[in-house]
Amino acid sequence: MITNPISTDQYYIALFRRAVLQRDQQAREAVQQHFTGTVRGWLHCHPVREMVCSPGSEEQYVAQVFARCWQAAGDRQVEVQTVAGVLRYIRVHVNVIMLDALRASTQPGEMPEQRASSAEEPGAAGPHEHGELWDMLRTLLPDPREQRLAYLLFHCGLGPSEIVRACPEDWSSEQEVHRLRHILLERLLHAVK
């Protein structure tokens, strides 16, 4: 039987809304089952995967991603209109879980040396260059909260609304993230001059 992709999309959007708004456990399980392959793909390609994932830990991270999705949804109103919106919401939490794992695997106050996940690509920086970059950022941004925000903004490519949705315990509003981003950029631009 051929299915209509629009009706399939609408089904998963409605299912996601039920999972979030009504906290329907069956809907949550169905959403997780449907999107687990996508989350696994994102985890597999994530730039910090090799630093935080041990063999066999993938399922644990998938479970953590969805648990974080449901927890964050309970804290805030989540409204999505498209499957792409659902995917964006889930991907934010993939990045948050990986960042949390990275932070837990490093010693307090120490920024990890970033490994290029694709060092074979032309122009890709090697670990030594990334270490120098993080050393510079650590000097310019001594506050761990600022370092985390820089990572979410510049490495993960998240926007202020995504950061607030993913980390409500760290940042309470988009305006706060905008203000801090402006301060970070000013500090970085001043250091380059």
Steps between C-alpha positions, in 0.01 A plus 500: 500500500632844406470760773460870454812672645295801605261288705797309645664830596177623657470175693847540654444867576174412678672212679782729614250756626318229697831384645591854604175671591307206645808316628357189336743214569387294199549800272845558648596138436372520141689825434816351648464183295447698179787747549756274671679423172538870427631569851748213466625654175548839664681341793721299268605815310525731802840674528554400865380141462844343523578694817186402693350183352625162607418190298144396567394830657301620198165372629560675830555831319190450285294443816653808662418714196133409511482528879643850469250584224207404722645673806563826312154482343348481847683817601394707199229517237628329186317564177611347173326529165716271286700180521806719444404686818474170689842400369653836599358462850645149537836598349543780752475238772754276326746789521411571862544136605835477322615829652397382845690174447804692379486731799468203736799328339732799548639628823332807651616822339680322219382538141558183300728495204265476207558225247411562142249233411601529139873570514539354153296780344703775333547793731387312809692598810688235690471443875800725570334795328173439683687480830650842435157636410346369823797629701439845351126477567562384856722804556248738345199331657605381847142441617387138427149627424640731231709215360189280480303774326784553250502126430123488445498811282812458293577129495150348511346785300200537729293816506391682817151347504642150458747559783228624736279202413786253546656654811231685697695445821792702357329775298156632579423703189603560141579860595755376754666278237501788248657731757766245599572417136557870433739520798688189383535633146618839624760334720619274217512785246689719745757222555558466123572871450 
